[in-house]
Amino acid sequence: MPPSEFQHLVQKFTDDSITATELQQLRQWVLEDRDADMQEAAIEAILHHSHPAGHMPADKVAMFSYILEEANRRTAATSGAVVVSVKRWWAAAAAAVLLLGTGLYFLTRPKPAATVAQHSVHPILPGREGAILTLADGSRLVLDSLQNGVITRQGRADVRLQHGQLLYTHNGAAAALPAYNTMTTPRGRQFRVMLPDGTAVWLNAASSLHYPVVFPEGERSVTVTGEAYFEVAPDPRRPFTVKTDNGAVIEVLGTSFNVNAYTDETALRTTLLQGKIRVKAAAGNSILQPGEQAVITQTVTVNTHANTAQAVAWKNGIFNFQHATLEEVMRQIARWYDVEVVYEKNIPAITFGGEMGRDLELKDVLEFLQGSGVHFKLSGRKLIVMP
């Protein structure tokens, strides 16, 4: 890419006028270029051109910090050297606008904060891609450790791993008894699967998806625990159904929606981005339109002005803490960083807001959260919350 074209894309990136195609060009340029000096120049340009680090929108922070991490990994793999320490450079940017309690803070540079007490020599890193696939015969495959390519055959489907996604394709074998697989993401892991009908599913940490390797005629049904985002392939002849552990059922024809069904949350939440879904539960039934969220407890309540960006922030590499209590924030952190959260005394009544990148070390996240007046102590993988 000529330097002039690169500068043009940088300018469009920072003034929010870049198109999806141009964003992909910029991403590919950074990922594929092997010149360490040029990569570092790109990083400097993005950080300091137009947008100071702390003023960069959070969605761009998450996207470009991912790009930089990929560039580092590729450079380290080929030369054994790392171009730049990304996490520290982006610590301020990832908390560009952070609401703490009732105060609004614009963090334009790393803000002095009380150091998190830590009794561990190893930093606690953020989660990453990874999952465990349980096959029809009960055997398990750890997807983190496998290479791209066909990893197993399940009945009439070949199962292929391709760049962090699991794909199911018909292999032409004769019809057999229905076979089911289960994808499970431990704490600190997330993964994506493309189901045999073309439906894409993203699984958040500490979640699972149970599904047939080939959908039978006339129906498409899966079961989810934890949290998942679905982009359902349209098929009017075969409605798509999502079942949850608490008995709630979501029926769709072709749509995009998020299901938060963690058992430690106060309610099951289904948020619709596109299309139309019907939510059926013992407490009642509701039909959702785009932008609405069903909240299922003892009753079914529909929020007609849901924060859809918050519902799918995890999928886009962001923590969205808007109007979140301390307990809600800590549950997200516990799942993503695989830590045990313990409260030293009563749980402080604190409400947070704003966004942070999910690619930061735990210590960096906690240092920013301490601005609310709550403090933390790390002992191994135990996170102690102190008032």
PELINNOR-V55776 format. One record per residue. N is the residue number from 0. BURIAL is b if it has 16 or more other C-alpha atoms within 10 Angstrom, else e. Layout:
n=N burial=BURIAL
n=N burial=BURIAL
This chain:
n=0 burial=e
n=1 burial=e
n=2 burial=e
n=3 burial=e
n=4 burial=e
n=5 burial=b
n=6 burial=b
n=7 burial=e
n=8 burial=b
n=9 burial=b
n=10 burial=b
n=11 burial=b
n=12 burial=b
n=13 burial=b
n=14 burial=e
n=15 burial=e
n=16 burial=e
n=17 burial=b
n=18 burial=e
n=19 burial=e
n=20 burial=e
n=21 burial=e
n=22 burial=b
n=23 burial=e
n=24 burial=e
n=25 burial=b
n=26 burial=b
n=27 burial=e
n=28 burial=b
n=29 burial=b
n=30 burial=b
n=31 burial=e
n=32 burial=e
n=33 burial=e
n=34 burial=e
n=35 burial=b
n=36 burial=e
n=37 burial=e
n=38 burial=b
n=39 burial=b
n=40 burial=e
n=41 burial=b
n=42 burial=b
n=43 burial=e
n=44 burial=b
n=45 burial=b
n=46 burial=b
n=47 burial=e
n=48 burial=b
n=49 burial=b
n=50 burial=b
n=51 burial=b
n=52 burial=b
n=53 burial=b
n=54 burial=b
n=55 burial=b
n=56 burial=b
n=57 burial=b
n=58 burial=b
n=59 burial=b
n=60 burial=b
n=61 burial=b
n=62 burial=e
n=63 burial=b
n=64 burial=b
n=65 burial=b
n=66 burial=b
n=67 burial=b
n=68 burial=b
n=69 burial=b
n=70 burial=b
n=71 burial=b
n=72 burial=b
n=73 burial=b
n=74 burial=b
n=75 burial=e
n=76 burial=e
n=77 burial=e
n=78 burial=e
n=79 burial=e
n=80 burial=e
n=81 burial=b
n=82 burial=b
n=83 burial=b
n=84 burial=e
n=85 burial=b
n=86 burial=b
n=87 burial=e
n=88 burial=b
n=89 burial=b
n=90 burial=b
n=91 burial=b
n=92 burial=b
n=93 burial=b
n=94 burial=b
n=95 burial=b
n=96 burial=b
n=97 burial=b
n=98 burial=b
n=99 burial=b
n=100 burial=b
n=101 burial=e
n=102 burial=e
n=103 burial=e
n=104 burial=e
n=105 burial=e
n=106 burial=b
n=107 burial=b
n=108 burial=b
n=109 burial=b
n=110 burial=e
n=111 burial=e
n=112 burial=e
n=113 burial=e
n=114 burial=e
n=115 burial=b
n=116 burial=e
n=117 burial=b
n=118 burial=e
n=119 burial=e
n=120 burial=e
n=121 burial=e
n=122 burial=e
n=123 burial=b
n=124 burial=b
n=125 burial=b
n=126 burial=b
n=127 burial=b
n=128 burial=b
n=129 burial=b
n=130 burial=b
n=131 burial=b
n=132 burial=b
n=133 burial=b
n=134 burial=b
n=135 burial=b
n=136 burial=e
n=137 burial=e
n=138 burial=e
n=139 burial=e
n=140 burial=e
n=141 burial=e
n=142 burial=b
n=143 burial=e
n=144 burial=e
n=145 burial=e
n=146 burial=e
n=147 burial=e
n=148 burial=e
n=149 burial=e
n=150 burial=e
n=151 burial=e
n=152 burial=b
n=153 burial=b
n=154 burial=b
n=155 burial=b
n=156 burial=b
n=157 burial=b
n=158 burial=b
n=159 burial=b
n=160 burial=b
n=161 burial=e
n=162 burial=e
n=163 burial=b
n=164 burial=b
n=165 burial=b
n=166 burial=b
n=167 burial=b
n=168 burial=b
n=169 burial=e
n=170 burial=e
n=171 burial=e
n=172 burial=e
n=173 burial=e
n=174 burial=e
n=175 burial=e
n=176 burial=e
n=177 burial=e
n=178 burial=b
n=179 burial=b
n=180 burial=b
n=181 burial=b
n=182 burial=b
n=183 burial=b
n=184 burial=b
n=185 burial=b
n=186 burial=b
n=187 burial=b
n=188 burial=b
n=189 burial=b
n=190 burial=b
n=191 burial=b
n=192 burial=b
n=193 burial=b
n=194 burial=b
n=195 burial=b
n=196 burial=b
n=197 burial=e
n=198 burial=b
n=199 burial=b
n=200 burial=b
n=201 burial=b
n=202 burial=b
n=203 burial=b
n=204 burial=b
n=205 burial=b
n=206 burial=b
n=207 burial=b
n=208 burial=b
n=209 burial=b
n=210 burial=b
n=211 burial=b
n=212 burial=b
n=213 burial=b
n=214 burial=b
n=215 burial=e
n=216 burial=e
n=217 burial=e
n=218 burial=e
n=219 burial=b
n=220 burial=b
n=221 burial=b
n=222 burial=e
n=223 burial=b
n=224 burial=b
n=225 burial=b
n=226 burial=b
n=227 burial=b
n=228 burial=b
n=229 burial=b
n=230 burial=b
n=231 burial=b
n=232 burial=b
n=233 burial=b
n=234 burial=e
n=235 burial=e
n=236 burial=e
n=237 burial=b
n=238 burial=b
n=239 burial=b
n=240 burial=b
n=241 burial=b
n=242 burial=b
n=243 burial=b
n=244 burial=e
n=245 burial=e
n=246 burial=e
n=247 burial=b
n=248 burial=b
n=249 burial=b
n=250 burial=b
n=251 burial=b
n=252 burial=b
n=253 burial=b
n=254 burial=b
n=255 burial=b
n=256 burial=b
n=257 burial=b
n=258 burial=b
n=259 burial=b
n=260 burial=b
n=261 burial=b
n=262 burial=e
n=263 burial=e
n=264 burial=e
n=265 burial=e
n=266 burial=b
n=267 burial=b
n=268 burial=b
n=269 burial=b
n=270 burial=b
n=271 burial=b
n=272 burial=b
n=273 burial=b
n=274 burial=b
n=275 burial=b
n=276 burial=b
n=277 burial=b
n=278 burial=b
n=279 burial=b
n=280 burial=b
n=281 burial=e
n=282 burial=e
n=283 burial=e
n=284 burial=b
n=285 burial=e
n=286 burial=e
n=287 burial=b
n=288 burial=b
n=289 burial=b
n=290 burial=b
n=291 burial=b
n=292 burial=b
n=293 burial=b
n=294 burial=b
n=295 burial=b
n=296 burial=e
n=297 burial=e
n=298 burial=e
n=299 burial=b
n=300 burial=b
n=301 burial=b
n=302 burial=e
n=303 burial=e
n=304 burial=e
n=305 burial=b
n=306 burial=e
n=307 burial=b
n=308 burial=e
n=309 burial=b
n=310 burial=b
n=311 burial=b
n=312 burial=b
n=313 burial=b
n=314 burial=b
n=315 burial=e
n=316 burial=b
n=317 burial=b
n=318 burial=b
n=319 burial=b
n=320 burial=b
n=321 burial=b
n=322 burial=b
n=323 burial=b
n=324 burial=b
n=325 burial=b
n=326 burial=b
n=327 burial=b
n=328 burial=b
n=329 burial=b
n=330 burial=b
n=331 burial=b
n=332 burial=b
n=333 burial=b
n=334 burial=b
n=335 burial=b
n=336 burial=b
n=337 burial=b
n=338 burial=b
n=339 burial=b
n=340 burial=b
n=341 burial=e
n=342 burial=e
n=343 burial=e
n=344 burial=e
n=345 burial=e
n=346 burial=e
n=347 burial=e
n=348 burial=e
n=349 burial=b
n=350 burial=b
n=351 burial=b
n=352 burial=b
n=353 burial=b
n=354 burial=b
n=355 burial=b
n=356 burial=b
n=357 burial=b
n=358 burial=b
n=359 burial=b
n=360 burial=b
n=361 burial=b
n=362 burial=b
n=363 burial=b
n=364 burial=b
n=365 burial=b
n=366 burial=b
n=367 burial=b
n=368 burial=b
n=369 burial=b
n=370 burial=b
n=371 burial=e
n=372 burial=e
n=373 burial=b
n=374 burial=b
n=375 burial=b
n=376 burial=b
n=377 burial=b
n=378 burial=e
n=379 burial=e
n=380 burial=b
n=381 burial=b
n=382 burial=b
n=383 burial=b
n=384 burial=b
n=385 burial=b
n=386 burial=e
